[in-house]
């Protein structure tokens, strides 16, 4: 179950693996679902969090939420639709030692970019605009 696996990433204090390196609102714990906090999906998220040790609180996302420790913001995708930020920054390995994801995950960015399903972004593509991941 994806949600349980996600919540298992947090330590017993509710810190993400990258909590002390990547900071700011662009790194906040956020889940977007139709209906937001009133959705059946939100209830499933809470249930999955409890199964994984109940390390996070949940709050209604307002769009300008801070990067708060041990809080996951739930946003209504009707009011706040998903958009791609930096294409090159999707589907990469974590930055902590040993935080490597399988090639099947890493390859999704290139595959989705080629089929047009990753979305379009006005952000620069990669480090110093040079690109990454073959995008």
N, C-alpha and C positions, 0 to 999 in steps of 0.2 A: 504494500500500500504506500503510494507516494508520500502522502501527508505524514504518516508515521516515520518514514525514512527521513523526511525533512526535519521533523521535530527531534529526531535522534541526533542531529548535527549539533544541537545546543548542549552546553555543559550543564551541570547541576544548578548553576546560578543563572542560567538563561543566556549566557554569552554565546555568540556565533563564533565559529573558528577564526574569522577575520575581524572580530570585534575591535581589536586594539590596533589594527593596521588600516583597514578601510573604514572610514567614518564619514558621517554626514547624511543628509536626508536621502541622497541617491543610493545609500546602502541600507536604509531602514528595512526591517522585516515587514513585508507587505504582500498581501494576497488579494487579488481582484477577482470577484465572483459576481454574477448577475444577482441583484438584490442585496448585496453587501451583508451587513450584520443580521439582516432579517431573513436571509436565505437559508434554505436547508443545507447548502454547502457550508455555511458558517458553523452550523451545528456539528457537521461532520468534522470540520477542522478542530473544534474544541474537543470532540471525542478522541480524535487521533492524538492531540496534544496530551490528553490525560493518559492514553495508552503508552506514550513515550516518556512519562514521568512528570507530567504537569509542570513544566519548567517556564511556561510563558503565560502572560496575560494577553487578553485581546482587547482592542479598542477600535472604535469606528474611525476609519481614515478620513481625513478632511482635505487631503491634497498637499498640505504644507507641513506635514508631521515631521517631528524631529526623529533622529536616530536614537531611539530609547532602548536601553538594555532590557531584555526579557519581556518585550512587548511586540506583538505582531498586529499590524494594522490591517483591518479588513475594509476594502473599498468596493463600492458598487460600480461595476463596469459600465452601467448605464450612464452614470454621472461622470465617471473617470475611465474612459476607454483606454485600453492598452495601446502604447506606441513604442516603437523601437528607439532606443537612445543611440548608442554607438553599435553599429552592426558587428564590428570586429570584436566587441566585448561580450558577445553572446556565446554561450556554450564552450567556454574555455576551462582549463583546469583551475583548481583553487591555488592560492598563493602560498599556503603553508606547506612545509616539507611533507611529502608523501600524500598530498591532497590531489591525486591524479585520478581523472575520470576516464572511463573506457573510450576507445576510439569511436565507438558507435555514437557516443554523446558528443564528443568533440567535432565529429564530421557533420553534425546537423547544421551548423552555421553555413558552411560552404554549400551544402546540398539545398538548404532552404533559400539561400541567396540566388542560386542558379535557377530555381523554379519560381522565384518571385514571391515565395510565401513568408520570407523573413520580414518583409516590410521595407519601407524606404525611410531613410533618416537624413537630415541635413547636417548631422554631426560629422566631423572629420573622420575619415576611415583609417584609424590606426595611429600608431605612435608617430608623431610629427607628420601626420598625413600620408605616411608610406604604406599603410594597409597592413593587414595581418590575416592569417588563416586562408590566404588565397582569394580574399574577397576583392 
